[in-house]
Amino acid sequence: MKRFIIFVAAATSIFTSYSQSLDYNDLGVLFSKDQRNGTARFNAMAGAFGALGSDISATDINPAGAAIARKSKISVTLQNRNLNRDINYYNTTRNLQDEQFNINQAGGLFVFDTNTNTDWNRFALLFNYKVKADFDNSYSGKGNSNFLFYNEHINDTSTPKNQFDRSIEQEFSNQTRGLNSVFSIGLSAVHDNKLFVGASFKFHNLEFTERSFLSEKNDDANGNELNVENFNERFIDGNGFSFNLGFIYKVNKFIRLGASYESPTWYQEALEETASSLTMFDVNNLSINGIEENNTEGPYSFRFRTPSKLTASGAFIFGKKGLISFDYTYKDFRNIKYLDADTILQDANQFFETDYRATHSFNLGAEWRFEKISLRGGYFYEKDPNLVAGGNTNVDNIRGFSTGLGYNFGNTQIDLSYQKLKNTNFLSLYNTGDINIDNNTSKISATLTFSL
């Protein structure tokens, strides 16, 4: 984070208010990330499905995989996510937990044999809803950084004004809620039972709420305290559009190769509303009266573009016994761009170009079948795009493992998965990276699939 500044206009003066809020760089990255949620089978194999297909969530990476399915199917996935966070702030640590439950995925593949003399043997239609990312997070902290934002009281009429320039304590909190969900419609076809091609259109819906709070206690040389509280709210709603192209090629009965391209997501109108309040309490010994000032802005709109994504995939198929698959994904976060002439948004674009980087992610999955029972596992690793806060460490990168199992009843299949991932966020309040958050996330998913 680089900026926490919201300008609040008072009747007689203009002052700058600070709070633990996300700036537009943070928002751009947050809205561009994909948590690779999907069916329980997809999750259990770490989402390494770019060359496999057949699974409904596989088509979110590579739409060519829809035509690999031999039967039509529909699936619904429920997911429980638990986030355990240790917030470290100037040698003080606080632990918080956040739990969330939702319908993570629902969709279907509808497969049709051509029954003609053409080499195009089969085609499939896909429809899928998924939660691309959920924003249900919170953190808070308390301590003394020996830095401060507020050293004067607005109502102080002394000349010169009293200087409260000794830091006693800060307390802050941030809570975000919402979803980035995607609905996909696509078409896939297979040529000569070897080359699978596909395309899909994706419609994105963004709902985001943030509430942040900061309090400071500072004193002067005589022990008089200045107590300040700053509260901010933000509401963002937006809709976007992207498309996805891909192919899968069966080299032989053992090896499949795949590649896909997902375009940037274009958000043509995101609506934002903000509200803030700044309270400075009485300083009785100096006869300074307290004051509370409130400000609301919006709704106003802005446009932005997320980065595109390239994925290369491979899979080794051991007949009906099992498989090993992998995906490599490249995404350049320097290509996030706000499309309006607003000065603050253009400043954010400059930071994207200088302080962020291209990222690489690797997903590895395996499955082995014992008649009707399937056992699965996976590993995943993803670089963090921020070069400034935590960019020279490895702990900011997301890494973890997954496991799961499935049981096939014939036309009905039940799958379960467990994922465990961890990383460290480096956030900034007074200095770059002065808030360190150790995240330990676990996800449990259950999917019910019906073959038609």
C-alpha positions as CSV (number, residue, x, y, z in Angstrom):
1,M,0.0,0.0,0.0
2,K,1.3,3.4,-0.8
3,R,-1.5,5.8,-0.1
4,F,-4.1,6.1,2.6
5,I,-5.2,9.7,1.9
6,I,-8.8,10.8,1.7
7,F,-9.3,14.6,1.4
8,V,-12.0,15.9,3.6
9,A,-13.3,19.5,3.2
10,A,-14.3,21.4,6.3
11,A,-16.3,24.6,6.4
12,T,-13.3,26.7,7.5
13,S,-10.3,24.6,6.7
14,I,-9.1,21.7,4.6
15,F,-7.1,18.9,6.3
16,T,-5.8,15.5,5.4
17,S,-7.3,12.3,6.9
18,Y,-5.5,9.0,7.1
19,S,-6.8,5.5,7.6
20,Q,-6.0,1.9,7.0
21,S,-7.8,1.8,3.7
22,L,-6.8,0.2,0.4
23,D,-5.6,2.6,-2.3
24,Y,-6.3,2.2,-6.0
25,N,-3.2,0.1,-6.6
26,D,-4.4,-2.4,-3.9
27,L,-7.8,-2.4,-5.4
28,G,-6.5,-3.0,-8.9
29,V,-4.5,-6.1,-7.8
30,L,-7.3,-7.4,-5.6
31,F,-9.9,-7.2,-8.5
32,S,-7.4,-8.8,-10.9
33,K,-6.6,-11.9,-8.8
34,D,-8.2,-15.3,-9.4
35,Q,-8.3,-17.7,-6.4
36,R,-8.9,-20.7,-8.7
37,N,-12.0,-21.9,-7.0
38,G,-14.0,-24.7,-8.6
39,T,-15.4,-28.1,-8.2
40,A,-14.0,-30.3,-5.4
41,R,-12.2,-32.5,-7.9
42,F,-10.6,-29.4,-9.4
43,N,-9.6,-28.0,-6.0
44,A,-8.2,-31.4,-4.8
45,M,-5.8,-31.4,-7.8
46,A,-4.7,-27.8,-7.2
47,G,-6.6,-26.6,-10.3
48,A,-4.1,-28.2,-12.7
49,F,-6.7,-28.9,-15.4
50,G,-5.6,-26.9,-18.4
51,A,-4.8,-30.0,-20.4
52,L,-7.3,-32.4,-18.8
53,G,-10.8,-30.9,-19.5
54,S,-14.0,-32.8,-18.8
55,D,-14.5,-31.2,-15.4
56,I,-16.7,-28.2,-15.5
57,S,-14.2,-26.0,-13.7
58,A,-11.5,-27.0,-16.1
59,T,-13.2,-25.0,-18.8
60,D,-12.6,-21.8,-16.8
61,I,-8.9,-22.3,-17.5
62,N,-9.2,-23.8,-21.0
63,P,-12.6,-23.9,-22.7
64,A,-11.4,-26.5,-25.1
65,G,-11.7,-29.1,-22.3
66,A,-15.5,-29.1,-22.5
67,A,-15.6,-31.4,-25.6
68,I,-13.4,-34.0,-23.8
69,A,-16.4,-34.9,-21.7
70,R,-18.3,-37.9,-23.2
71,K,-21.5,-37.2,-21.3
72,S,-23.4,-34.1,-20.4
73,K,-23.2,-33.2,-16.7
74,I,-24.1,-30.6,-14.2
75,S,-22.5,-29.8,-10.8
76,V,-22.9,-27.7,-7.8
77,T,-20.1,-27.0,-5.2
78,L,-20.3,-25.7,-1.6
79,Q,-17.2,-24.4,0.1
80,N,-16.2,-23.5,3.6
81,R,-13.2,-21.2,4.0
82,N,-11.4,-20.5,7.2
83,L,-8.7,-17.8,7.4
84,N,-6.4,-17.6,10.4
85,R,-4.3,-14.4,10.6
86,D,-1.4,-13.3,12.9
87,I,-1.1,-9.5,12.6
88,N,2.4,-8.2,13.5
89,Y,2.7,-4.5,14.2
90,Y,5.9,-3.0,15.8
91,N,6.5,-6.1,18.0
92,T,2.9,-6.6,18.9
93,T,0.9,-9.6,17.5
94,R,-2.9,-10.1,17.3
95,N,-4.6,-13.2,16.1
96,L,-7.9,-13.1,14.1
97,Q,-10.0,-15.8,12.4
98,D,-12.6,-15.3,9.6
99,E,-14.9,-18.0,8.3
100,Q,-17.0,-17.9,5.1
101,F,-19.4,-20.3,3.5
102,N,-21.0,-20.0,0.0
103,I,-22.0,-21.7,-3.2
104,N,-18.7,-21.7,-4.9
105,Q,-19.6,-23.1,-8.3
106,A,-22.6,-24.2,-10.3
107,G,-22.7,-25.1,-14.0
108,G,-23.1,-27.6,-16.7
109,L,-21.6,-29.2,-19.9
110,F,-23.9,-30.3,-22.6
111,V,-22.2,-32.7,-25.1
112,F,-23.4,-33.5,-28.6
113,D,-22.1,-36.1,-31.1
114,T,-22.2,-34.8,-34.7
115,N,-23.1,-38.2,-36.3
116,T,-21.9,-36.9,-39.6
117,N,-19.1,-37.7,-42.0
118,T,-17.1,-34.7,-40.9
119,D,-13.9,-35.0,-39.0
120,W,-15.4,-32.8,-36.2
121,N,-16.6,-35.6,-34.0
122,R,-18.2,-33.8,-31.1
123,F,-19.0,-30.4,-29.7
124,A,-20.1,-29.2,-26.3
125,L,-21.7,-26.1,-24.7
126,L,-20.6,-24.9,-21.3
127,F,-22.4,-22.7,-18.7
128,N,-20.7,-22.1,-15.4
129,Y,-20.9,-19.7,-12.5
130,K,-18.0,-19.5,-10.1
131,V,-16.7,-17.2,-7.3
132,K,-13.5,-15.9,-8.8
133,A,-12.5,-14.3,-5.5
134,D,-14.2,-13.6,-2.2
135,F,-13.2,-10.5,-0.3
136,D,-14.3,-11.5,3.2
137,N,-11.3,-10.5,5.2
138,S,-10.5,-8.5,8.3
139,Y,-7.4,-7.5,10.3
140,S,-6.6,-5.2,13.2
141,G,-3.7,-4.2,15.3
142,K,-2.5,-2.0,18.2
143,G,0.8,-0.7,19.2
144,N,3.2,2.2,19.0
145,S,5.1,3.0,15.9
146,N,6.6,6.2,17.3
147,F,5.2,7.9,14.2
148,L,2.0,10.0,13.8
149,F,-0.3,11.7,11.4
150,Y,-2.0,14.2,13.7
151,N,0.1,16.6,15.6
152,E,-2.3,19.6,15.8
153,H,-5.9,20.0,16.9
154,I,-8.3,21.6,14.3
155,N,-10.0,23.7,17.0
156,D,-6.7,24.9,18.6
157,T,-6.7,28.8,18.3
158,S,-3.3,29.2,19.9
159,T,-0.5,31.0,18.1
160,P,1.6,29.0,17.5
161,K,-0.6,25.9,17.8
162,N,0.2,23.3,20.4
163,Q,2.3,20.5,19.0
164,F,1.2,16.9,20.0
165,D,4.3,15.3,18.4
166,R,5.0,12.4,20.8
167,S,3.3,9.1,19.7
168,I,1.7,7.1,22.5
169,E,-0.4,4.5,20.7
170,Q,-2.2,3.6,17.5
171,E,-5.0,1.2,16.9
172,F,-6.3,0.3,13.4
173,S,-8.7,-2.2,11.7
174,N,-9.8,-3.0,8.2
175,Q,-12.8,-5.2,7.1
176,T,-13.6,-6.1,3.6
177,R,-16.7,-8.0,2.3
178,G,-18.0,-9.0,-1.2
179,L,-17.4,-11.2,-4.2
180,N,-15.9,-11.2,-7.6
181,S,-18.1,-13.7,-9.5
182,V,-18.0,-14.9,-13.1
183,F,-20.6,-16.4,-15.4
184,S,-19.2,-18.2,-18.5
185,I,-20.8,-19.3,-21.7
186,G,-18.7,-21.3,-24.2
187,L,-18.4,-23.7,-27.1
188,S,-15.9,-26.5,-27.6
189,A,-15.3,-29.0,-30.4
190,V,-13.0,-31.9,-31.2
191,H,-11.4,-32.6,-34.6
192,D,-10.5,-36.2,-35.4
193,N,-10.6,-37.1,-31.7
194,K,-7.2,-35.4,-31.2
195,L,-7.5,-31.6,-31.4
196,F,-9.9,-29.9,-29.0
197,V,-10.6,-26.2,-29.5
198,G,-12.8,-23.9,-27.5
199,A,-13.8,-20.3,-26.7
200,S,-15.9,-18.7,-23.9
201,F,-17.3,-15.4,-23.0
202,K,-17.1,-14.3,-19.3
203,F,-19.3,-11.8,-17.6
204,H,-17.9,-10.5,-14.3
205,N,-19.8,-9.0,-11.4
206,L,-17.9,-7.1,-8.7
207,E,-19.3,-6.3,-5.2
208,F,-16.9,-4.8,-2.7
209,T,-17.3,-3.1,0.7
210,E,-14.5,-1.8,2.9
211,R,-14.6,-0.3,6.4
212,S,-11.4,1.0,8.0
213,F,-10.6,2.6,11.2
214,L,-7.6,4.4,12.8
215,S,-7.1,6.0,16.2
216,E,-4.1,7.9,17.4
217,K,-3.1,9.0,20.9
218,N,-0.4,11.6,20.9
219,D,0.8,14.1,23.6
220,D,2.8,17.3,23.9
221,A,5.8,18.0,26.1
222,N,3.5,18.7,29.1
223,G,1.5,15.4,28.9
224,N,-1.7,16.8,27.3
225,E,-3.2,14.1,25.0
226,L,-4.6,14.5,21.5
227,N,-7.0,11.7,20.8
228,V,-8.1,11.3,17.1
229,E,-10.3,8.7,15.4
230,N,-10.7,8.3,11.7
231,F,-13.3,6.1,10.1
232,N,-13.8,5.4,6.3
233,E,-16.3,3.4,4.3
234,R,-16.2,2.5,0.6
235,F,-18.7,0.7,-1.6
236,I,-17.8,-0.5,-5.2
237,D,-20.0,-2.3,-7.7
238,G,-19.0,-3.1,-11.2
239,N,-19.5,-5.3,-14.2
240,G,-16.9,-6.5,-16.7
241,F,-16.4,-8.6,-19.7
242,S,-13.6,-10.9,-21.0
243,F,-13.1,-13.9,-23.3
244,N,-11.1,-17.1,-23.3
245,L,-9.5,-19.1,-26.1
246,G,-7.7,-22.5,-25.9
247,F,-6.8,-25.8,-27.4
248,I,-5.8,-29.3,-26.1
249,Y,-4.0,-31.8,-28.3
250,K,-3.7,-35.5,-27.7
251,V,-0.2,-36.4,-28.7
252,N,-1.0,-40.1,-28.0
253,K,-3.1,-42.0,-25.5
254,F,-0.7,-41.0,-22.7
255,I,0.2,-37.4,-23.3
256,R,-2.0,-34.2,-23.7
257,L,-0.8,-30.7,-24.2
258,G,-2.8,-27.5,-23.9
259,A,-2.6,-23.8,-24.0
260,S,-5.1,-21.0,-23.4
261,Y,-5.3,-17.2,-23.4
262,E,-7.7,-15.2,-21.2
263,S,-8.1,-11.6,-22.3
264,P,-8.1,-8.7,-19.9
265,T,-11.3,-8.0,-18.1
266,W,-12.7,-4.7,-19.1
267,Y,-14.8,-3.0,-16.4
268,Q,-16.5,-0.2,-18.3
269,E,-18.3,1.3,-15.3
270,A,-17.5,0.7,-11.7
271,L,-19.5,2.8,-9.3
272,E,-17.9,4.0,-6.1
273,E,-19.3,5.7,-3.0
274,T,-17.2,6.8,0.0
275,A,-18.0,8.1,3.5
276,S,-15.5,9.3,6.1
277,S,-15.5,10.9,9.5
278,L,-12.7,12.5,11.6
279,T,-13.1,13.0,15.3
280,M,-10.7,15.0,17.5
281,F,-11.7,14.9,21.2
282,D,-11.5,17.6,23.8
283,V,-8.2,18.6,25.3
284,N,-9.5,19.9,28.6
285,N,-6.3,21.2,30.1
286,L,-5.8,23.4,27.1
287,S,-9.5,24.4,26.7
288,I,-9.7,22.9,23.3
289,N,-13.1,21.7,22.3
290,G,-13.6,18.5,20.3
291,I,-14.8,18.3,16.8
292,E,-16.3,15.7,14.4
293,E,-16.4,16.3,10.7
294,N,-18.1,14.0,8.1
295,N,-17.8,13.7,4.4
296,T,-19.5,11.7,1.7
297,E,-18.6,11.4,-2.0
298,G,-20.2,9.7,-5.0
299,P,-21.6,7.8,-6.5
300,Y,-19.0,8.3,-9.2
301,S,-17.7,5.9,-11.8
302,F,-14.3,4.8,-13.0
303,R,-13.1,2.3,-15.7
304,F,-10.3,-0.1,-15.5
305,R,-8.7,-3.1,-17.2
306,T,-7.1,-6.2,-15.6
307,P,-4.1,-8.0,-17.1
308,S,-4.5,-10.9,-19.5
309,K,-3.4,-14.4,-18.7
310,L,-1.5,-17.1,-20.6
311,T,-1.5,-20.8,-19.4
312,A,0.5,-23.7,-20.7
313,S,-0.5,-27.2,-19.6
314,G,0.4,-30.8,-19.9
315,A,-1.0,-34.1,-18.6
316,F,0.1,-37.7,-18.5
317,I,-2.7,-40.2,-18.6
318,F,-2.3,-43.8,-17.3
319,G,-5.3,-45.3,-18.9
320,K,-8.3,-45.5,-16.6
321,K,-6.0,-45.9,-13.5
322,G,-4.9,-42.3,-13.0
323,L,-3.1,-39.1,-14.2
324,I,-0.6,-36.4,-13.5
325,S,-1.2,-32.8,-14.7
326,F,0.4,-29.4,-14.5
327,D,-0.3,-25.8,-15.4
328,Y,2.0,-22.9,-15.8
329,T,0.4,-19.4,-15.8
330,Y,1.8,-16.0,-16.7
331,K,0.1,-12.8,-15.7
332,D,1.7,-9.3,-15.9
333,F,0.3,-7.0,-13.2
334,R,2.1,-4.0,-14.7
335,N,-0.7,-4.1,-17.4
336,I,-3.5,-3.1,-14.9
337,K,-4.8,0.2,-16.1
338,Y,-7.3,2.8,-15.0
339,L,-8.9,4.2,-18.1
340,D,-9.9,7.7,-16.8
341,A,-8.0,10.9,-16.8
342,D,-8.4,11.4,-13.0
343,T,-5.0,12.4,-11.5
344,I,-5.2,9.9,-8.6
345,L,-6.0,7.0,-11.0
346,Q,-3.2,8.0,-13.4
347,D,-0.8,8.1,-10.4
348,A,-1.9,4.5,-9.7
349,N,-1.1,3.6,-13.3
350,Q,2.4,4.9,-12.8
351,F,2.9,2.8,-9.7
352,F,1.7,-0.3,-11.6
353,E,4.4,0.2,-14.1
354,T,7.2,0.8,-11.6
355,D,6.3,-1.1,-8.4
356,Y,4.7,-4.2,-9.7
357,R,5.8,-7.1,-11.9
358,A,4.7,-10.1,-14.0
359,T,3.9,-13.2,-11.9
360,H,4.2,-16.9,-12.5
361,S,2.2,-19.6,-11.0
362,F,2.6,-23.4,-11.0
363,N,-0.1,-26.0,-10.3
364,L,0.6,-29.7,-10.1
365,G,-2.2,-32.3,-9.6
366,A,-2.5,-36.1,-9.5
367,E,-5.4,-38.6,-9.4
368,W,-5.5,-42.4,-8.9
369,R,-8.6,-44.5,-9.2
370,F,-9.5,-47.7,-7.3
371,E,-12.7,-48.8,-9.2
372,K,-15.3,-46.3,-8.0
373,I,-13.1,-44.4,-5.6
374,S,-10.6,-41.7,-6.7
375,L,-7.8,-40.3,-4.5
376,R,-6.3,-36.9,-5.4
377,G,-3.6,-34.5,-4.4
378,G,-1.9,-31.3,-5.6
379,Y,0.6,-28.5,-5.0
380,F,0.4,-24.8,-6.0
381,Y,2.7,-21.8,-6.0
382,E,2.0,-18.2,-7.1
383,K,4.3,-15.2,-7.0
384,D,3.1,-11.9,-5.4
385,P,3.0,-9.0,-7.9
386,N,4.2,-6.3,-5.4
387,L,7.9,-5.4,-5.7
388,V,7.9,-2.8,-2.9
389,A,6.2,-4.4,0.1
390,G,7.6,-7.8,0.6
391,G,8.7,-8.1,-3.0
392,N,12.2,-9.3,-2.1
393,T,11.0,-12.1,0.1
394,N,9.5,-15.5,-0.7
395,V,7.0,-15.5,2.2
396,D,4.6,-13.1,0.3
397,N,4.1,-15.8,-2.4
398,I,1.1,-18.1,-2.1
399,R,2.0,-21.7,-1.7
400,G,0.1,-24.8,-0.5
401,F,-1.2,-28.2,-1.0
402,S,-4.5,-29.9,-1.7
403,T,-6.0,-33.4,-1.3
404,G,-9.4,-35.0,-1.8
405,L,-11.4,-38.0,-2.9
406,G,-14.4,-38.9,-5.0
407,Y,-16.9,-41.7,-5.3
408,N,-18.7,-42.5,-8.5
409,F,-22.1,-44.0,-8.2
410,G,-22.6,-44.2,-11.9
411,N,-24.6,-41.2,-13.0
412,T,-23.9,-39.4,-9.8
413,Q,-20.6,-38.4,-8.3
414,I,-19.7,-37.0,-4.9
415,D,-16.3,-35.2,-4.5
416,L,-14.6,-33.7,-1.4
417,S,-11.5,-31.6,-1.2
418,Y,-9.2,-29.9,1.3
419,Q,-6.8,-27.1,0.6
420,K,-4.2,-25.5,2.8
421,L,-2.3,-22.4,1.7
422,K,-0.2,-19.7,3.4
423,N,1.5,-16.5,2.6
424,T,2.5,-13.2,4.3
425,N,1.0,-9.8,3.4
426,F,3.1,-6.7,3.9
427,L,0.9,-3.7,4.3
428,S,1.9,-0.1,5.1
429,L,0.5,2.5,7.5
430,Y,3.4,4.7,8.6
431,N,6.2,3.0,6.8
432,T,6.5,0.5,3.9
433,G,5.5,-2.9,5.2
434,D,5.1,-2.0,8.8
435,I,2.1,-4.3,9.1
436,N,2.9,-8.0,8.5
437,I,0.1,-10.5,8.3
438,D,0.8,-14.2,8.3
439,N,-2.1,-15.9,6.6
440,N,-3.1,-19.6,7.0
441,T,-6.1,-20.5,4.9
442,S,-8.0,-23.7,4.7
443,K,-10.8,-24.6,2.3
444,I,-13.2,-27.6,2.4
445,S,-15.3,-28.1,-0.8
446,A,-18.0,-30.6,-1.6
447,T,-19.4,-31.2,-5.1
448,L,-22.4,-33.1,-6.4
449,T,-22.2,-34.0,-10.1
450,F,-25.0,-35.5,-12.2
451,S,-24.4,-37.1,-15.6
452,L,-27.2,-36.6,-18.0
